[in-house]
């Protein structure tokens, strides 16, 4: 409120001072409940887990300081952890890339002005996103069933043998990736649709006059214009993908399958902490996972930046 | 530009996507409305049967699933956590957006940074804390950590920054409003749309949450609906029809609710993306 400062009398300045005091009191008071709860139940556990990761600590409360030993074990002597890391990344890749691609296509199709029944298609696209992960995993588990699964029935109609999806590495990975894709495709499409609607239509008009085909327009106008929003969806699906847990757990069990086909980082963290009760080791996993996510996000960020500035 | 071929391709693609989205639900209902023996056949049955009610009956009476208990627990958690997120987050967002106090921007940036941290990082200590409090198998173990969300504060603050004008706050003060009166008489009515979106997102998240509840809520009397479905899946592995019946019943309430509030839901998804 700078412009009016010349008209201030002493009285209003005094009021302003007391208002500033009141604002301080109210300000701190209003954020206090938030910060107290956040501090106790979010911040403090995160910090404490750093300490726990240096201990051998089990549920009975026996704890022994062992320095970096948990991390050394994880890095040098735990193939299951590295399997979980690898699985998390392959699952992320085979679910995210087709998901984002088809979302972009779906959004482009939905963006056509002549289309009827948009609301119906939009709702249908979003409904999977509302469904709980547990339900999704249960349903897909039935679809991918070996003996009576509908997918194997389709395969048998086409003349193939029944395939044990769960037991095979790529079969289980495919099933879990499909669940993720099913749940998030529409969500991303709706985001892309909103972004598409904000691209000025005269750009397309000009391209059409210059004789660009629909496909050329898609790759030379739509995708470049959409880069920031694509970056956003990549970040969101990275955060989600790195924390993948419920789908593999329900589909393949606590161990992520007989050979750990779909064992993910969080699933490994979960069983280490709450099945084996190794709290120290689990905390070390959590921190290592965090570092991997940070490193990957930074890598992702620079990669997309580089792609963005490429032309 | 209405080329018929383009139209046909578009509609075929959309129909394919529609089937892809809807088919799992349809399939769930087909199995839920038949006997397990019916579904364990090749070729499988493709149309709904007539056993839906008897499957429900089986689930309650034969398998003793405390379905309504789980539903009640979930509804209680989701409602309480939604209301508390609305209240605490909007209050904090108001302070961050429209009150000036020392350390304001530092605290807010600090909050934004914590949004990057995956929730699992603190899960082991949180479990130890809940054990110390004696809250294992107690709904409070899920309730207390969920009362506030950083996203909620961020979301509402962004909205207030653009929708609640400073002049409005000034004039409310001229009229003698205290800060709290300004908050609930002026600010809350203006940010109602953003609060509606936050409400639907929070409710949905709590309803569908699985990881943390599955760790602290082991006893059937405190289980949420997601854990109940998982257990149905674990214990009665063979009885596919009953599993699907439970899953169906657990999915429908949320689907209906979100369909009603679809507009707010879409707003939540798209505005978050386009602003961020």
Interface residues (C-beta under 8 A of the other chain):
Chain A: X1 X19 X20 X22 X23 X24 X26 X27 X28 X30 X31 X33 X34 X35 X37 X38 X40 X41 X42 X43 X44 X45 X46 X48 X49 X52 X102 X105 X106 X109 X110 X112 X114 X115 X120 X121 X122 X123 X124 X125 X126 X127 X128 X130 X131 X132 X133 X134 X135 X136 X138 X139 X140 X141 X142 X143 X147 X148 X150 X153 X156 X182 X185 X186 X187 X190 X191 X193 X194 X195 X198 X214 X229 X232 X233 X236 X239 X242 X243 X245 X246 X250 X266 X269 X270 X273 X274 X279 X282 X283 X286 X287 X289 X290 X293 X294 X297
Chain B: X1 X2 X6 X7 X10 X13 X14 X17 X18 X20 X21 X22 X24 X25 X27 X28 X31 X39 X40 X41 X42 X43 X44 X88 X89 X91 X92 X94 X95 X96 X99 X100 X101 X102 X104 X107 X111 X114 X116 X117 X118 X119 X120 X121 X122 X123 X124 X125 X126 X127 X128 X129 X144 X145 X147 X148 X150 X153 X166 X170 X173 X178 X179 X180 X183 X204 X207 X208 X210 X211 X215 X226 X229 X230 X233 X240 X243 X244 X247 X250 X251 X254 X255 X258 X259 X262 X265 X266 X269 X270 X273 X274 X276
